[in-house]
Amino acid sequence: MAKKNWAAFPHKDKSYDYPGDKLAKAWPRLHAGDLEPYPDEKYVASLLKANPKLGKDSASIANQLQDAWRDFHRGEFQQAYEAGVALKAIGASVAIKAAGIHAAYLVDDEDARTKRYEDLVRLSDEALIALPSLANSHYRRAYAMGRLSQSISIAKALAQGLAGKVRESLDATLKLAPKHAEAMTALGLYHAEIVDKVGGMLAKLTYGANASDAEKHLKGSLKLTPASPIAWIEYGNGLLLLYGEKREDEVAEAYDKAARLKPQDAMEALDANWAREQIE
């Protein structure tokens, strides 16, 4: 990935700063959607035990990882990405999330965005090999491939077999973490995008995708994370893909709810701002 400075996060807010103990206290709310474990020394030590090649000093790595997440939450996405990459597989989760969110909202050039997602797919593949027992090793792979699929067009992604890999990674995530709300959202969108692209009959026969499962997963995510802007946004997006104008009132209502939620960090601020722009 190019070393030039990334576009800055435009909605700076002191409330997205989580210095010292504030990060641990806010963690359950900040990570309700992805169930990322809090990166204290004990957790990092367990990762080093699982794969000793990833480092030796669990205390130092834990501090670096916490700082990378602080950077992510305040909107210093490039710093979070670079710090995550430096920590190899242990930092892949924060690196992929930071670079992915930044690309989705703050990279205008389509080719640059696609290149970013391709880099993140490679990073996720490496992390999955290094730490296959982590739910988020599978989820970040699904996330990176899902974003890449959307970037190159769903039709092209289907032809390249990316859809099957996304589904495989999401199923693995939910097997390891059945209440992973972001994975539920992604699985709901997987069903919705395929139904939209190839039609209900072919979606069901070829990909095992259908509208009822799409809604079930999207609603399941909302039930787990009702305060998450992205859960409402993707619920609206899913309805739009499945039903178009027939349920546009519900779509508008979902975006409105996302726009009205108080963001807890930079990612949620970008999500809520996007929702606001849809209804203005």
N, C-alpha and C positions, 0 to 999 in steps of 0.2 A: 504494500500500500504506500502511496506517495507520502513523503515527509512534510509536504507543505501544510500550512496551518488550515485546519478545518473551519468552516463557517461557525461563528459563535452562536451559542444559545441566546435567543433574544428576550427571554422573559426572566431575567435575574430576580431573585427574591431571597432575602435572608432566611426565610422560613425553610428553604430547601437545604440549609446548612445543618449538618449533624455532627458537630465536633464531640470528641470524647465519648462519654457514656450515652449521649443523646442518640447515637446510632443504634446501640443495642436496644434501647427503650422503644425506639420507633420501628425497629426492624420487623416485628410481626405484621404491622400495618403496611409498611413499605413493600414487603415481600409476600403479602397474602396471595397474590396472583401466581407467582412462580415458585413458592415454597423453597426458595434458596436458603440453606442453613446459615445461621449466623457464623461468620468466619473467625471464631475465637481460636485460641491456641490448641485446644482439645480437638476441635473439628479438623484443623489443618494437620495435626499429628496423625489423625486417623487416615487422612488422604496420603500422607507420606508413608504410613505403614502399608497401605494398599499398593503404593508404587514408590519405592525408595528412590527411584531415578529423578523424582521431581524436586528433591532438595533435602536439606538436613535440619535447618533451624526453623522449627515450627513457630516459635514466638515472633521471629523477624518476618516470616512469610505472612503470618496472621495480621501483623500490623500493616504491612504493605497492601494486603488484600482489603483490609478495612478502609484504608485511605483511598484505594481505587474505587470502592463502592461510594465513599463520600464524594469523590469527584463526579461519579455518575449521577448521584442524586441531586447535586447542585448544578449539573449541566455542563461540567467540564468533560465533555464526551471524549475528546481526543486524549486527554491525560488518562482517563479511565481505561481507554482502549490500550494505550501504550503500556501502562502499568500492568494491565491484565496479561498482555502478550508476554511481557518480561517474566511473568510467573508461570509460564507454560500452561499445562492443562489445568492447574489449580486456579489460574486467572482467566481461563477461557470463557467462563460464564459471564463475568463482568465485561470482558472485552467484546464479546459477540453482542451482548445487549446494548452496550454503549454505541458501538459502531453501527448496529442495525437501526436503532432509534434515530441516530443522527442522520443516517442515509435516508430513512423514510421521510423525514420532515425537513431536513436542512441541506440536502444535496439536490440541486435542480437538474444537473446534467444526467440524462438517462444512462448514457454509457458509463459514466463514473459510478453511478448507483449500482448498475449491474456488476461492474468490476468489483465493487466493495462486497457485494453479496457473494460473489465467487470466492473472494478471499476468506470470507467468513465460513463458507462451506468447508473449505480446506482446513481452517482452524478447528471447526467442530469435528471433523473427521479425526484429526489428531487427538483431540481431547477425549473422544469416545474410545479410541484405542487405549489411551493411557488410564482412563477412569470409567470403565464401562458400567460400574455398579451405581453411578450417580444418575438420578432421574433427569437432572438438568444437562447432563452430557447428551442424552437422547433428545431432550426438548430443544436445546440450542441448535442441534443439527436440523431438527424439523423446522425450527424458526428460520434458520439461514436458507435452507432449501425452499421453504415456502415463500420467503421474500424474493428469492431468485426466480422462482416460478412466476410470481406476479410481475416481476421486472421484465422477463423475456416473453411474456404472454402465456396464459394457462394452456392454450393449444400446443404451443411449442414445448412446454414443460411436460405435458402428457406424452407427446411424441418421444421425448428423451427419457421417459420412465421416472421422472422426478416425483410424480404424484405417489407412486408406490413406495418410494423411499421416505417421503414425508409421512405417509400413513403408518409405515412400519415404525418410524421413530416416535410418533405420537402414541401409538399403541404401547410401545415399550415404556414410554414416560408414565402413562396412566396405570400400567401394571405395577410400576415401582412406587408411584405416588397417585393413588386414585382420586385425590382431591386437588390435583394440580389444575387450577382454574384456567390458566393461560393455555395449557395443553387442550383443555376442553373447548375453549374458544377456537383454537386453531383447528381442532378436529371438526367442529361445527362448520367452520368456513371451508374446510376441505370438501365436505359433502356439498355445501351450497355452491361452491365455485364449479365443481364438476357437473352438478345438475344443470347449472346455468349454461355451461359450455357445450355439453353433449346431449342434454335432454334427459328427462326422468328415466325412461326405459333403458337407454344405453348406459347411463350412470350406474343404475342398479346392477345390470347384468355384467358389465365390464369391470367396474371399480368398486362395487358394493356400496355405492353412495346413494343417499336418498334424502328427500326434504324433511321427513319426520325425524331422522337421526340428527340432521343439521340443527333443527330447532331444539331438540332435546339437549344436545351438548351446549348450545349457546345459552339456553335457559339455566342449565346446570351451573355454568360459570357465573352467571348473574346472581344465582342463589348464594354461591360461595363468596363472591366479591361484589356486593351491591354498591360499594363506594368507589369502585374502580371505573374511571372514565372509559378506558379501552373496552371493558366488558360490554358497556352500553353501546359504544360505537360499533363494535363488531357484530353485536346483535342486530343493530339497524342495518349494517352492511349485508348481513346474511339474509335478512328479510327482503332487502332490495334485490339481491341476486335471485332469490327463490320466487318472489311474487311480483316484482316490479311495482307498478303504480297501484296495484290492487290493495297493498297494505302501506301506502306511503304515509298515512297518518301515524301509524305505529313507528315507522322509520324516523319520522320527524320528532316524535315523542322520545325515542331512544337517544337521538342526538341531543335533544334539549336537556335530558337528564344528565348526559355526559358533560355538557357545557356548564351546568349549574353546580357540579360537584367541586369542592374545594381541593385543588391539587396539593399533594403532599411532597412532590418533588418535581424535578425538571421534566421527566418523562410525562407525568400526568398533566403538567402545564401545557405541553405540546399537544397531547391528546385532547384536552378540554378546549384549547384554542382552535384546533381543527374542527371540532364539533360545532363550536360557535360560528365559525365561518360557513358551515353548511346551512345554518338556519337563519342567517342574517339576510 
